[in-house]
Amino acid sequence: MSTDRLKCPKCDGDMEEGYFLDHSVGGAGQQRWGKGKPERSFAHGTVPSSGIRFIVTTYRCCECGFLEAYAEND
């Protein structure tokens, strides 16, 4: 995805790149998108399905705070 002067779809403000942190027992990592439905486990919480996973990049509007996320191919 081209990030050359990405504009907010709500107010036309400038967007800045960022990410959400996923916290786990071993620390924190960048959020990922997984294809399919997650499986629930009492001992492990949400277990990812075996589907394809993509790192999620999130953009925030500097003016209004709107967030827009993209799960991009590497």
Secondary structure, 3 states (H helix, E strand, C coil): CCCCCCECCCCCCEEEEECCEEEECCEEEECEEECCCCEEECCCEEECCCCCEEEEEEEEECCCCCEEEEECCC
